[in-house]
Structures are given as C-alpha cells and as structure tokens.
C-alpha cells in the first residue's frame, strides 16, 4: 500500500483533516477527518510503501504497547486494519 499523492494532512480549526491538492484531486465530496492516532500513522507512511504489519508496528512503538503480549499486538493489528479499511474506502491509498 501507499498513500496517494496529492492528499495531505492539514490542521483546520483544530481538526486534523486530509486535504486533496492538485487538479486530479478536485472531488471535495468527502472530507476525511483524522484522530491523533490515524494522523500519526498517515504522517509516518507518507512517501513510503507500507503493510498492515508496518502500521501495527508503528502503533506498538508509539503507544508503548507490549509487543510481546499477543493480545496487545493483535489489538494493534486489528486497529490498524480498521483504519486502513477507512483509508481504502476514502480512496486515499493505492496498492
């Protein structure tokens, strides 16, 4: 996976949102708001190929989840997958 070019995270009125920039991204029918965790992940994967495992690793490392505890690691992976599903639905990432 990779974040699509032209979609950038901006702070607007205290909210973290994805802003489409450039001629090819002129559809403003879907505003994508991000919470702190999803904004952190979005910034971390900009310009890079990533997998669901990469996202889970970022969550584990950033939020000090015990990576040796299977339940916590699985929770991080489940949360990362849920967030990635929303990104795919919003069409802001590509394979």
C-alpha positions in Angstrom: 0.0 0.0 0.0 1.0 3.6 -0.4 -0.7 6.9 0.3 -1.9 8.6 -2.9 -0.1 11.7 -4.0 -2.0 14.9 -3.5 -3.6 14.0 -0.3 -2.0 15.9 2.6 -2.8 16.2 6.3 -3.6 19.7 7.5 -4.9 21.2 10.7 -8.1 23.2 10.1 -9.8 24.8 13.1 -8.1 22.4 15.5 -9.1 19.3 13.4 -6.7 17.1 11.5 -8.1 16.5 8.0 -6.9 15.2 4.7 -6.9 17.8 2.0 -6.9 16.9 -1.6 -4.5 19.1 -3.6 -3.9 19.2 -7.3 -6.1 19.0 -10.4 -6.6 15.3 -10.2 -8.0 15.5 -6.7 -10.8 18.1 -7.1 -13.6 15.9 -5.6 -14.5 17.6 -2.3 -17.5 15.5 -1.5 -15.6 13.5 1.1 -13.8 15.3 3.9 -11.5 12.9 5.8 -11.1 13.8 9.5 -8.3 12.0 11.4 -7.9 11.4 15.1 -4.4 11.6 16.7 -3.5 8.0 16.0 -4.6 8.0 12.4 -2.8 11.4 11.8 0.3 9.9 13.3 0.1 6.9 11.1 -0.6 9.0 8.0 2.4 11.2 8.6 4.6 8.1 9.2 3.8 6.4 5.9 3.9 9.4 3.6 6.0 8.6 0.5 6.6 5.0 1.6 5.3 1.6 0.8 3.6 0.1 3.9 1.8 -3.0 5.0 -0.7 -3.6 7.8 2.2 -5.0 9.8 4.1 -1.7 9.4 1.1 0.2 10.7 0.7 -2.2 13.7 4.4 -1.8 14.4 4.1 2.0 14.5 1.2 1.7 16.9 3.1 -0.7 19.1 6.2 1.5 19.2 4.4 4.9 19.5 1.9 3.9 22.1 4.2 1.6 24.2 2.1 -1.4 23.7 3.8 -4.6 24.9 4.7 -6.2 21.6 5.4 -9.5 23.4 1.8 -9.8 24.6 -0.1 -11.4 21.7 -3.4 -9.8 22.7 -1.9 -6.3 22.6 -0.1 -7.0 19.3 -3.3 -8.4 17.8 -5.3 -5.4 19.0 -2.8 -3.0 17.4 -3.1 -5.0 14.1 -6.9 -5.0 14.3 -7.0 -1.2 14.9 -4.5 -0.6 12.1 -6.7 -2.8 9.8 -9.8 -0.9 10.7 -8.1 2.4 10.0 -6.6 1.2 6.7 -10.1 -0.1 5.6 -11.4 3.5 6.1 -8.4 4.9 4.0 -9.2 2.4 1.2 -12.9 3.3 1.3 -12.0 7.0 1.1 -9.7 6.2 -1.8 -6.6 7.9 -0.4 -4.3 4.9 -0.6 -3.3 2.7 -3.5 -1.8 -0.7 -3.9 
